[in-house]
Amino acid sequence: MDSFVHIDPETQDLLFRTARTANTFSTEPVTEEQVRALYDLIRWAPTSMNTQPLRMVLALSPQSRKRLLSHMSEGNRAKTASAPLVAILAADINFHEHLPRLVPYNPNAKDNFIDEEKREKFARNQAWLQAGYFILGVRSLGLAAGPMSGFNAGGVDADLLAGTTLRSFVVVNIGKPGENAWMDRLPRLDYEEVVTTL
């Protein structure tokens, strides 16, 4: 093993090389203990200024799942209906209210986010970063993730997130993969196409 590799190749495969987006799921439930273990992993990953704007809204009840399905694009509806667990990932646009506790070395950190438009843009950017950690966290627990941006976020916000400061940006189906869960692996860009040296 190369000296710069600090986790074994099997773990790398689990998180990256062989990991796939699941399109079907088994009926095995995802437990609250698993969700708590997931969050206990991803909460340690970095965000700018330790702002942590990501919020996870779990559509657990049949009523909330039905309401969510009405906002999903047609191609995503069936797999969302059958997934053991569905998480709406949202950015809290009032994340700055927690900064006195999260950034104790800078008592004035909250003052950097008085402008609401600037604050929402920042929250969304950092929450997307955390969504990447979320997917890796799901995979690290031996579960599969099916992230989807094909849904009416405005509809979800007005319906399921009404009266909150949360703004949805991705829906993730979670569970053990089911039958025919995987599409064929799609190509990836090569190193030379992505990396530029200045």
C-alpha distance (Angstrom), angle and dihedral (degrees) to the residues before:
residue distance angle dihedral
M1 . . .
D2 3.81 . .
S3 3.79 114.6 .
F4 3.81 92.6 -121.8
V5 3.82 93.2 57.5
H6 3.80 111.6 95.3
I7 3.79 100.9 175.4
D8 3.77 126.7 51.2
P9 3.82 121.0 -97.9
E10 3.82 91.6 -112.4
T11 3.81 90.7 59.7
Q12 3.79 90.5 46.4
D13 3.80 88.6 52.6
L14 3.81 91.5 48.8
L15 3.79 91.8 53.0
F16 3.79 101.3 34.4
R17 3.81 127.5 -6.2
T18 3.80 102.0 47.7
A19 3.81 97.4 21.3
R20 3.78 114.0 113.0
T21 3.78 140.7 -178.1
A22 3.79 106.9 -97.8
N23 3.81 119.4 -134.5
T24 3.80 98.1 -179.3
F25 3.78 131.6 35.3
S26 3.77 138.3 -159.1
T27 3.79 120.5 -118.2
E28 3.81 92.3 -109.5
P29 3.81 106.3 123.1
V30 3.78 126.0 -122.7
T31 3.78 107.3 -128.4
E32 3.78 130.4 -140.3
E33 3.81 87.3 -117.0
Q34 3.80 89.5 59.0
V35 3.79 92.0 48.9
R36 3.80 90.6 49.4
A37 3.81 90.0 49.2
L38 3.81 89.1 50.0
Y39 3.77 93.0 52.7
D40 3.80 91.9 44.7
L41 3.81 87.4 59.8
I42 3.78 101.6 43.6
R43 3.79 97.5 43.0
W44 3.81 89.8 72.2
A45 3.81 94.5 59.1
P46 3.82 116.2 103.0
T47 3.78 128.8 -95.9
S48 3.79 127.9 176.4
M49 3.81 109.0 -79.2
N50 3.83 88.3 -7.5
T51 3.82 87.9 -81.0
Q52 3.85 96.9 150.4
P53 3.84 98.9 -167.5
L54 3.82 96.3 167.7
R55 3.79 117.0 114.6
M56 3.82 125.7 -174.5
V57 3.80 117.6 -145.9
L58 3.80 111.7 -170.4
A59 3.81 117.0 -152.1
L60 3.82 95.9 -147.0
S61 3.79 105.9 148.8
P62 3.82 122.7 72.8
Q63 3.80 88.2 -121.1
S64 3.79 94.7 54.7
R65 3.82 91.2 44.9
K66 3.82 90.5 52.0
R67 3.79 91.5 49.5
L68 3.80 91.2 48.2
L69 3.82 91.7 49.7
S70 3.79 90.3 57.7
H71 3.81 88.3 63.1
M72 3.82 97.5 44.8
S73 3.79 120.9 98.9
E74 3.79 113.5 -104.9
G75 3.80 93.8 -106.3
N76 3.81 92.0 54.8
R77 3.80 99.4 43.2
A78 3.81 101.5 86.0
K79 3.80 96.2 47.3
T80 3.80 91.3 46.0
A81 3.79 90.1 50.6
S82 3.81 92.2 52.8
A83 3.83 101.1 40.2
P84 3.83 114.8 110.8
L85 3.81 90.9 -133.4
V86 3.78 132.5 16.5
A87 3.80 122.1 -166.2
I88 3.77 123.8 -165.7
L89 3.79 106.2 -151.3
A90 3.78 112.0 -150.6
A91 3.78 139.4 173.5
D92 3.79 117.1 -125.3
I93 3.79 104.6 -136.8
N94 3.79 89.3 -162.9
F95 3.80 92.7 55.7
H96 3.80 88.3 124.6
E97 3.80 91.1 74.3
H98 3.82 87.8 75.0
L99 3.80 95.9 50.3
P100 3.83 97.4 95.2
R101 3.82 86.4 63.6
L102 3.81 98.4 35.0
V103 3.81 97.0 44.9
P104 3.82 103.2 34.3
Y105 3.82 92.5 160.8
N106 3.82 89.7 64.1
P107 3.82 110.5 47.0
N108 3.81 90.7 -180.0
A109 3.81 96.7 52.4
K110 3.80 92.0 109.9
D111 3.81 90.1 61.6
N112 3.81 90.1 68.0
F113 3.80 90.1 69.6
I114 3.79 105.5 49.2
D115 3.81 91.8 116.0
E116 3.82 105.4 83.6
E117 3.81 97.0 -154.5
K118 3.80 92.1 51.0
R119 3.81 90.4 44.7
E120 3.81 94.0 52.2
K121 3.81 92.7 48.7
F122 3.79 90.4 49.6
A123 3.81 91.9 46.9
R124 3.79 92.8 51.5
N125 3.81 93.2 48.0
Q126 3.78 93.4 50.6
A127 3.81 93.3 42.3
W128 3.82 89.8 54.4
L129 3.80 87.5 53.6
Q130 3.79 89.0 52.2
A131 3.81 90.6 48.1
G132 3.80 87.8 64.0
Y133 3.79 89.3 54.0
F134 3.80 88.3 47.3
I135 3.82 93.0 57.2
L136 3.81 92.2 47.3
G137 3.79 89.4 48.0
V138 3.81 91.4 53.1
R139 3.81 90.2 50.9
S140 3.81 92.8 47.3
L141 3.81 89.1 59.9
G142 3.80 91.7 56.1
L143 3.80 93.2 -103.8
A144 3.78 130.1 120.4
A145 3.79 125.9 -123.1
G146 3.77 128.1 -150.1
P147 3.83 106.7 -167.9
M148 3.81 115.9 -167.7
S149 3.78 133.4 -174.3
G150 3.81 91.1 178.1
F151 3.78 99.1 105.9
N152 3.79 140.2 90.2
A153 3.79 101.4 -94.5
G154 3.79 92.9 -177.2
G155 3.79 89.7 53.6
V156 3.81 92.3 49.4
D157 3.79 90.8 48.6
A158 3.81 92.9 49.5
D159 3.81 93.1 44.3
L160 3.80 114.3 30.3
L161 3.81 97.7 18.4
A162 3.81 98.2 38.8
G163 3.79 114.3 143.8
T164 3.80 93.6 20.2
T165 3.80 134.4 100.5
L166 3.81 91.0 -123.2
R167 3.80 123.9 117.3
S168 3.80 116.3 -166.1
F169 3.79 120.8 -137.1
V170 3.81 108.6 162.0
V171 3.80 137.6 18.1
V172 3.81 118.3 -147.4
N173 3.80 125.6 -160.9
I174 3.81 110.8 -152.4
G175 3.79 134.2 -167.5
K176 3.77 146.6 82.8
P177 3.81 110.3 -43.8
G178 3.79 116.4 -100.1
E179 3.78 133.4 -152.3
N180 3.81 114.9 -43.4
A181 3.79 90.2 0.7
W182 3.79 97.0 155.7
M183 3.78 134.1 71.6
D184 3.79 117.4 -153.1
R185 3.80 113.0 -74.8
L186 3.80 109.1 -94.9
P187 3.82 122.4 -139.7
R188 3.79 122.5 -89.1
L189 3.79 127.6 -148.6
D190 3.81 117.2 -101.8
Y191 3.79 124.8 -114.4
E192 3.81 92.3 -105.7
E193 3.80 91.0 54.9
V194 3.78 93.7 53.5
V195 3.80 109.2 30.7
T196 3.80 120.8 72.4
T197 3.79 123.6 -175.2
L198 3.80 117.6 -149.4
